[in-house]
Amino acid sequence: MNTRTTSRSPRMRRRRLAVTAAALALAVIVAFAVQQSLSVAFADAARPGTLPVPTDRPAEGGTAGTGTGSVITPSEADGVIRDGDQPTVFDVDRVAVGNLDPALLAALQRAASDAEGDGVTFRVNSGWRTPALQERMLQDAIVQYGSEAEARRWVATAETSEHVTGDAVDLGPLPALDWLTQRGWRYGLCQIYANETWHYELRPDAVDEGCPEMLADPTVDPRTKR
């Protein structure tokens, strides 16, 4: 027996595991930084005059929730959640939370109750949105990223967004995302896109089968092409 090789093997395995864990942690931190950048940009959209009004349709006559026109000054009634004022999944008086699909909301509340026992609190960075707000967010993302193609990797259209139907929620902070990464499947809560660690949807089959393989980003989701 080669005792030298045998003695090194566990040490090498531990080293590989440490490197893998560090890489995963870095990926989560980078993705969360992107989320925070988007959250700041969308929170700015709620303050008049900070970002340009979309020019693809006239501002006159546009009202929140109609799916036409543009939201000049989005409000909580449109699903806006301002930075620093993120509700929990139990704050159903906030329309961004209360208008989520009932099955999704129930799963979130079950998971959040269990997470509280581990000292972890779920915060909703974005939930239900009106079609007009979704369109405004897409136009702002185009300004931020410089092209519609890049913006669509992060923000869907009003016609295809799962946020508009109340079937998706963006969560934080990092401890909550870490908790869900390890346990979310038990509640049918799954991360859908590899580039959006905060975006969760309900997949009831995950309780028995585990979450489905993640898509790279929304642009390869068949639902965004309907």
Residue frames as qw, qx, qy, qz and C-alpha x, y, z in Angstrom:
[[0.000, 0.888, 0.459, 0.000, 0.00, 0.00, 0.00],
 [0.381, 0.429, -0.034, 0.819, 1.24, 3.49, -0.85],
 [0.354, -0.621, -0.544, 0.440, 0.91, 5.16, 2.55],
 [0.177, -0.245, 0.061, 0.951, 1.94, 8.52, 1.19],
 [0.197, -0.228, -0.566, -0.767, -0.91, 8.55, -1.33],
 [0.408, -0.532, -0.741, -0.046, -3.41, 7.26, 1.22],
 [0.343, -0.509, -0.408, 0.676, -2.56, 9.93, 3.77],
 [0.051, -0.159, 0.183, 0.969, -2.92, 12.72, 1.25],
 [0.087, -0.376, -0.779, -0.493, -6.28, 11.59, -0.18],
 [0.218, -0.744, -0.608, 0.175, -8.55, 12.87, 2.63],
 [0.252, -0.568, -0.033, 0.783, -6.59, 16.11, 2.76],
 [0.076, -0.027, 0.557, 0.826, -7.00, 16.61, -0.98],
 [0.133, -0.555, -0.771, -0.283, -10.71, 15.87, -0.79],
 [0.251, -0.741, -0.427, 0.455, -11.14, 18.40, 1.99],
 [0.206, -0.390, 0.221, 0.870, -9.23, 20.95, -0.05],
 [0.005, -0.222, -0.703, -0.676, -11.43, 20.35, -3.11],
 [0.205, -0.684, -0.700, 0.002, -14.58, 20.67, -0.99],
 [0.263, -0.651, -0.202, 0.682, -13.31, 23.93, 0.49],
 [0.119, -0.176, 0.434, 0.875, -12.60, 25.35, -2.99],
 [0.096, -0.425, -0.779, -0.451, -16.05, 24.28, -4.24],
 [0.251, -0.729, -0.575, 0.275, -17.79, 25.85, -1.23],
 [0.227, -0.522, 0.024, 0.822, -15.87, 29.10, -1.72],
 [0.050, 0.052, 0.610, 0.789, -16.84, 29.22, -5.39],
 [0.170, -0.594, -0.756, -0.216, -20.51, 28.70, -4.57],
 [0.273, -0.711, -0.383, 0.523, -20.42, 31.39, -1.91],
 [0.175, -0.328, 0.266, 0.889, -18.82, 33.83, -4.36],
 [0.021, -0.294, -0.732, -0.614, -21.49, 33.07, -6.96],
 [0.224, -0.715, -0.658, 0.075, -24.26, 33.83, -4.47],
 [0.276, -0.628, -0.139, 0.714, -22.61, 37.09, -3.42],
 [0.121, -0.116, 0.475, 0.864, -22.18, 38.24, -7.03],
 [0.115, -0.469, -0.764, -0.427, -25.77, 37.35, -7.91],
 [0.262, -0.738, -0.536, 0.315, -27.05, 39.15, -4.82],
 [0.235, -0.444, 0.088, 0.860, -25.05, 42.23, -5.80],
 [0.004, -0.171, -0.635, -0.753, -26.80, 42.20, -9.18],
 [0.225, -0.639, -0.730, -0.087, -30.16, 41.93, -7.44],
 [0.288, -0.668, -0.303, 0.616, -29.34, 44.90, -5.23],
 [0.157, -0.194, 0.353, 0.902, -28.34, 46.92, -8.28],
 [0.130, -0.386, -0.720, -0.561, -31.64, 46.13, -9.95],
 [0.297, -0.676, -0.639, 0.215, -33.58, 46.89, -6.76],
 [0.236, -0.516, -0.081, 0.819, -31.96, 50.32, -6.49],
 [0.025, 0.005, 0.530, 0.848, -32.72, 51.08, -10.13],
 [0.239, -0.496, -0.750, -0.366, -36.36, 50.05, -9.75],
 [0.308, -0.664, -0.493, 0.471, -36.71, 51.94, -6.49],
 [0.161, -0.308, 0.154, 0.925, -35.40, 55.02, -8.31],
 [0.063, -0.294, -0.695, -0.653, -38.17, 54.50, -10.84],
 [0.268, -0.680, -0.678, 0.078, -40.65, 55.19, -8.05],
 [0.237, -0.661, -0.155, 0.694, -39.22, 58.69, -7.58],
 [0.492, 0.828, 0.271, -0.002, -40.31, 61.16, -10.27],
 [0.240, 0.944, -0.223, -0.022, -37.64, 62.53, -12.55],
 [0.508, -0.610, 0.590, 0.152, -34.84, 60.09, -11.68],
 [0.443, -0.033, 0.801, 0.402, -35.16, 57.96, -14.81],
 [0.227, 0.154, -0.406, -0.872, -36.51, 58.75, -18.28],
 [0.698, 0.258, 0.413, -0.526, -40.12, 57.99, -19.08],
 [0.554, 0.084, 0.758, 0.333, -40.31, 55.16, -21.65],
 [0.195, 0.474, -0.239, -0.824, -40.60, 56.60, -25.15],
 [0.024, 0.047, 0.910, 0.412, -42.16, 53.64, -26.95],
 [0.143, -0.638, -0.724, -0.219, -45.64, 54.75, -25.93],
 [0.043, -0.621, 0.005, -0.782, -47.11, 58.12, -24.87],
 [0.135, -0.019, -0.717, 0.684, -47.30, 59.05, -21.22],
 [0.444, -0.032, 0.070, -0.893, -50.76, 60.56, -21.65],
 [0.811, -0.047, -0.207, -0.545, -53.54, 58.22, -20.63],
 [0.605, 0.166, -0.761, 0.166, -51.25, 55.55, -19.19],
 [0.592, -0.565, 0.222, -0.530, -52.47, 54.18, -15.89],
 [0.103, -0.378, 0.897, -0.205, -51.12, 51.60, -13.51],
 [0.484, 0.078, 0.817, -0.304, -52.58, 48.14, -13.84],
 [0.671, 0.550, 0.127, -0.481, -54.07, 48.58, -17.33],
 [0.761, 0.024, 0.532, 0.370, -51.15, 47.14, -19.29],
 [0.462, 0.699, 0.280, 0.469, -51.15, 50.22, -21.52],
 [0.054, -0.949, 0.099, -0.296, -49.27, 53.49, -21.25],
 [0.605, 0.242, -0.531, 0.541, -46.45, 53.88, -18.76],
 [0.559, -0.725, -0.358, 0.182, -46.15, 54.41, -15.04],
 [0.255, 0.767, -0.179, 0.561, -44.66, 57.85, -14.51],
 [0.190, -0.518, 0.581, -0.598, -44.78, 57.64, -10.71],
 [0.645, -0.141, -0.744, -0.101, -45.21, 54.01, -9.65],
 [0.434, -0.516, 0.364, -0.643, -46.68, 53.45, -6.21],
 [0.283, -0.172, 0.902, -0.276, -47.29, 50.60, -3.80],
 [0.715, 0.341, 0.336, -0.509, -50.61, 50.05, -5.56],
 [0.668, 0.587, -0.388, -0.243, -48.58, 48.95, -8.59],
 [0.977, -0.101, -0.122, 0.146, -46.49, 46.55, -6.52],
 [0.347, 0.707, -0.385, 0.481, -43.54, 48.86, -5.88],
 [0.781, -0.558, -0.173, 0.222, -41.39, 47.92, -2.89],
 [0.162, 0.921, -0.257, 0.245, -38.96, 50.65, -1.98],
 [0.642, 0.271, -0.560, 0.448, -35.43, 49.90, -0.89],
 [0.084, 0.210, -0.601, 0.767, -35.26, 49.64, 2.90],
 [0.556, -0.025, 0.310, -0.771, -38.98, 48.94, 3.27],
 [0.441, 0.106, -0.834, -0.315, -39.16, 45.27, 2.27],
 [0.741, -0.297, 0.158, -0.581, -42.15, 43.45, 3.79],
 [0.300, -0.216, 0.927, -0.070, -42.15, 39.88, 5.06],
 [0.232, -0.112, -0.838, -0.482, -44.25, 37.18, 3.41],
 [0.137, -0.502, -0.802, 0.292, -46.82, 37.69, 6.17],
 [0.042, 0.438, 0.133, -0.888, -47.46, 41.37, 5.31],
 [0.284, 0.407, 0.801, 0.334, -50.43, 40.61, 3.09],
 [0.102, 0.858, 0.337, -0.374, -51.73, 44.17, 3.43],
 [0.045, -0.613, 0.462, 0.640, -48.98, 45.10, 0.96],
 [0.799, 0.453, 0.062, -0.389, -50.37, 44.31, -2.49],
 [0.383, 0.612, -0.685, -0.098, -46.99, 43.04, -3.71],
 [0.075, -0.190, 0.943, -0.262, -47.42, 40.25, -1.14],
 [0.511, 0.230, 0.596, -0.575, -51.19, 39.92, -0.79],
 [0.687, 0.527, -0.085, -0.492, -51.75, 39.59, -4.55],
 [0.047, 0.414, -0.893, -0.169, -49.39, 36.63, -4.91],
 [0.669, -0.062, -0.644, -0.367, -50.93, 33.33, -5.98],
 [0.695, -0.544, 0.180, -0.434, -52.53, 31.84, -2.83],
 [0.988, -0.065, -0.078, 0.117, -50.68, 28.51, -3.17],
 [0.584, 0.462, -0.275, 0.608, -47.33, 30.26, -3.60],
 [0.205, -0.665, 0.261, -0.669, -48.02, 32.56, -0.66],
 [0.868, -0.421, 0.055, -0.259, -49.02, 29.64, 1.57],
 [0.918, 0.109, -0.165, 0.344, -45.80, 27.78, 0.72],
 [0.315, 0.588, -0.268, 0.695, -43.75, 30.91, 1.41],
 [0.467, -0.636, 0.203, -0.580, -45.40, 31.39, 4.78],
 [0.966, -0.253, -0.040, -0.024, -44.84, 27.77, 5.79],
 [0.773, 0.278, -0.203, 0.533, -41.18, 28.00, 4.84],
 [0.071, 0.658, -0.221, 0.716, -40.77, 31.39, 6.52],
 [0.713, -0.592, 0.074, -0.369, -42.30, 30.10, 9.76],
 [0.962, -0.137, -0.042, 0.232, -39.77, 27.25, 9.84],
 [0.574, 0.481, -0.156, 0.644, -36.92, 29.57, 8.87],
 [0.276, -0.786, 0.135, -0.536, -37.74, 31.88, 11.77],
 [0.887, -0.459, 0.046, -0.021, -36.88, 28.98, 14.06],
 [0.829, 0.073, 0.036, 0.554, -33.38, 29.10, 12.58],
 [0.286, -0.669, -0.049, 0.685, -33.16, 32.86, 13.08],
 [0.236, 0.022, 0.560, 0.794, -33.78, 33.61, 9.38],
 [0.324, 0.623, 0.409, -0.582, -36.34, 36.12, 8.12],
 [0.440, 0.391, 0.617, 0.522, -37.66, 36.20, 4.54],
 [0.089, 0.614, 0.092, -0.779, -37.96, 39.66, 2.98],
 [0.580, 0.589, 0.539, 0.162, -39.85, 40.32, -0.24],
 [0.260, -0.368, 0.259, 0.854, -37.86, 42.52, -2.61],
 [0.387, 0.201, -0.352, -0.828, -40.47, 42.21, -5.34],
 [0.401, 0.189, 0.872, -0.209, -43.69, 40.23, -5.71],
 [0.383, 0.657, 0.641, 0.106, -46.86, 40.90, -7.65],
 [0.137, -0.337, 0.171, 0.916, -46.68, 43.80, -10.12],
 [0.545, 0.664, 0.285, -0.426, -49.12, 45.55, -12.43],
 [0.756, 0.414, 0.349, 0.367, -48.51, 45.11, -16.19],
 [0.230, 0.939, -0.004, 0.254, -47.72, 48.82, -16.49],
 [0.443, -0.803, 0.398, 0.029, -45.08, 48.64, -13.75],
 [0.830, -0.076, 0.478, 0.278, -43.53, 45.58, -15.39],
 [0.595, 0.685, 0.226, 0.354, -43.29, 47.46, -18.67],
 [0.065, -0.968, 0.181, -0.163, -41.72, 50.43, -16.91],
 [0.674, -0.566, 0.455, 0.134, -39.17, 48.16, -15.26],
 [0.810, 0.246, 0.400, 0.352, -38.27, 46.62, -18.61],
 [0.379, 0.859, 0.077, 0.335, -37.78, 50.04, -20.20],
 [0.324, -0.890, 0.310, -0.081, -35.63, 51.17, -17.26],
 [0.811, -0.280, 0.462, 0.225, -33.57, 47.98, -17.55],
 [0.699, 0.565, 0.249, 0.360, -32.99, 48.72, -21.24],
 [0.065, 0.949, -0.155, 0.265, -31.63, 52.12, -20.25],
 [0.596, -0.691, 0.407, -0.018, -29.48, 50.56, -17.51],
 [0.780, -0.153, 0.556, 0.244, -28.05, 47.70, -19.59],
 [0.020, -0.541, 0.461, 0.703, -27.89, 49.43, -22.96],
 [0.323, 0.107, -0.745, -0.575, -29.94, 46.98, -25.00],
 [0.784, -0.145, 0.021, -0.604, -33.23, 45.13, -24.89],
 [0.819, 0.158, -0.552, -0.004, -31.47, 41.80, -25.38],
 [0.346, 0.200, -0.690, 0.603, -29.42, 42.24, -22.20],
 [0.384, -0.215, 0.316, -0.841, -32.34, 43.72, -20.27],
 [0.829, -0.060, -0.264, -0.489, -34.50, 40.71, -21.11],
 [0.589, 0.144, -0.747, 0.274, -32.01, 38.49, -19.27],
 [0.138, -0.033, -0.652, 0.745, -33.28, 40.13, -16.08],
 [0.356, 0.319, 0.380, -0.792, -36.75, 41.55, -16.75],
 [0.274, 0.330, 0.859, 0.278, -39.55, 39.87, -18.69],
 [0.149, -0.271, -0.351, -0.884, -42.24, 41.65, -20.67],
 [0.457, -0.061, 0.386, -0.799, -45.57, 42.51, -19.09],
 [0.801, 0.130, -0.276, -0.515, -47.18, 39.80, -21.23],
 [0.806, 0.143, -0.572, 0.060, -44.87, 37.01, -20.05],
 [0.044, 0.469, -0.626, 0.622, -43.81, 37.99, -16.52],
 [0.542, -0.326, -0.771, 0.070, -44.69, 35.57, -13.73],
 [0.148, -0.169, -0.457, 0.861, -44.67, 38.55, -11.38],
 [0.343, -0.052, -0.200, -0.916, -47.66, 40.07, -13.19],
 [0.676, -0.227, -0.586, -0.384, -49.67, 36.89, -12.65],
 [0.566, -0.621, 0.318, -0.438, -48.52, 36.65, -9.04],
 [0.996, -0.009, -0.093, 0.001, -46.63, 33.40, -9.62],
 [0.714, 0.267, -0.283, 0.582, -43.12, 34.64, -8.75],
 [0.416, -0.909, -0.033, -0.003, -41.41, 36.39, -5.87],
 [0.539, 0.542, -0.392, 0.512, -37.96, 37.89, -5.39],
 [0.728, -0.658, -0.189, 0.011, -36.60, 37.22, -1.91],
 [0.400, 0.524, -0.475, 0.583, -33.73, 38.22, 0.34],
 [0.071, 0.863, -0.485, -0.120, -31.50, 38.76, 2.23],
 [0.414, 0.489, -0.766, -0.050, -28.58, 36.38, 1.72],
 [0.222, -0.173, 0.888, -0.363, -29.30, 34.16, 4.77],
 [0.696, 0.299, 0.375, -0.534, -32.84, 33.59, 3.46],
 [0.671, 0.556, -0.383, -0.306, -31.52, 32.65, 0.02],
 [0.163, 0.421, -0.881, 0.139, -29.02, 30.27, 1.57],
 [0.465, 0.008, 0.733, -0.496, -31.77, 28.69, 3.68],
 [0.751, 0.434, 0.139, -0.477, -33.99, 28.22, 0.63],
 [0.450, 0.570, -0.659, -0.196, -31.16, 26.79, -1.45],
 [0.031, 0.252, -0.940, 0.226, -30.86, 23.99, 1.07],
 [0.199, 0.232, 0.862, -0.403, -34.51, 23.48, 2.02],
 [0.388, 0.281, -0.065, -0.875, -36.82, 25.26, -0.44],
 [0.401, 0.064, -0.803, -0.437, -37.69, 22.07, -2.34],
 [0.082, -0.211, -0.909, 0.351, -39.38, 20.71, 0.77],
 [0.235, 0.537, 0.438, -0.682, -42.03, 23.40, 0.34],
 [0.564, 0.590, 0.535, 0.218, -42.14, 23.27, -3.46],
 [0.048, 0.966, -0.056, -0.249, -40.18, 26.54, -3.65],
 [0.820, 0.092, 0.311, 0.471, -37.62, 26.51, -6.44],
 [0.079, -0.672, 0.293, 0.675, -35.08, 28.89, -7.91],
 [0.753, 0.559, 0.332, -0.105, -35.93, 29.00, -11.61],
 [0.559, 0.794, -0.138, 0.195, -33.07, 30.93, -13.21],
 [0.822, -0.101, -0.184, 0.529, -29.37, 30.34, -12.58],
 [0.337, 0.350, -0.062, 0.872, -28.63, 34.07, -12.86],
 [0.372, -0.540, 0.004, -0.756, -31.37, 35.08, -10.38],
 [0.344, -0.009, -0.861, 0.374, -30.74, 33.47, -7.01],
 [0.186, 0.098, 0.465, -0.860, -33.55, 35.58, -5.54],
 [0.572, 0.092, -0.292, -0.761, -36.35, 34.56, -7.98],
 [0.175, -0.006, 0.963, -0.204, -38.58, 31.78, -6.63],
 [0.607, -0.018, -0.333, -0.721, -41.68, 30.08, -7.98],
 [0.694, -0.164, 0.572, -0.406, -43.88, 27.25, -6.77],
 [0.539, 0.279, -0.735, -0.302, -43.22, 23.77, -8.15],
 [0.776, -0.344, 0.250, -0.465, -45.39, 21.38, -6.09],
 [0.963, 0.158, -0.219, 0.009, -43.74, 18.26, -7.57],
 [0.317, 0.639, -0.555, 0.427, -40.43, 19.36, -6.05],
 [0.615, -0.504, 0.410, -0.446, -41.59, 18.05, -2.67],
 [0.939, -0.050, 0.334, -0.065, -41.24, 14.50, -4.01],
 [0.842, 0.429, 0.142, 0.296, -38.94, 14.92, -7.01],
 [0.501, -0.392, 0.094, 0.766, -36.73, 17.87, -6.14],
 [0.234, 0.789, 0.018, -0.568, -36.58, 21.16, -8.02],
 [0.805, 0.533, 0.209, 0.157, -36.20, 21.01, -11.81],
 [0.646, -0.027, 0.145, 0.749, -32.93, 21.95, -13.45],
 [0.014, -0.775, -0.149, 0.614, -32.50, 25.72, -13.53],
 [0.583, 0.718, 0.255, 0.281, -32.65, 27.69, -16.76],
 [0.567, 0.107, -0.056, 0.815, -29.71, 29.97, -17.57],
 [0.035, 0.229, 0.184, -0.955, -31.89, 33.11, -17.57],
 [0.492, 0.485, 0.482, -0.539, -35.40, 34.22, -18.61],
 [0.384, 0.562, -0.400, -0.614, -34.49, 34.47, -22.30],
 [0.261, 0.188, -0.919, -0.226, -34.35, 30.66, -22.60],
 [0.325, 0.205, 0.770, -0.509, -37.61, 30.13, -20.71],
 [0.078, 0.325, 0.804, 0.492, -40.31, 28.89, -23.13],
 [0.059, -0.746, -0.614, 0.253, -42.85, 30.94, -21.19],
 [0.103, -0.660, 0.043, 0.743, -41.19, 34.21, -22.21],
 [0.054, -0.151, 0.671, 0.724, -41.74, 33.32, -25.87],
 [0.177, 0.501, 0.847, -0.023, -45.49, 32.79, -25.70]]
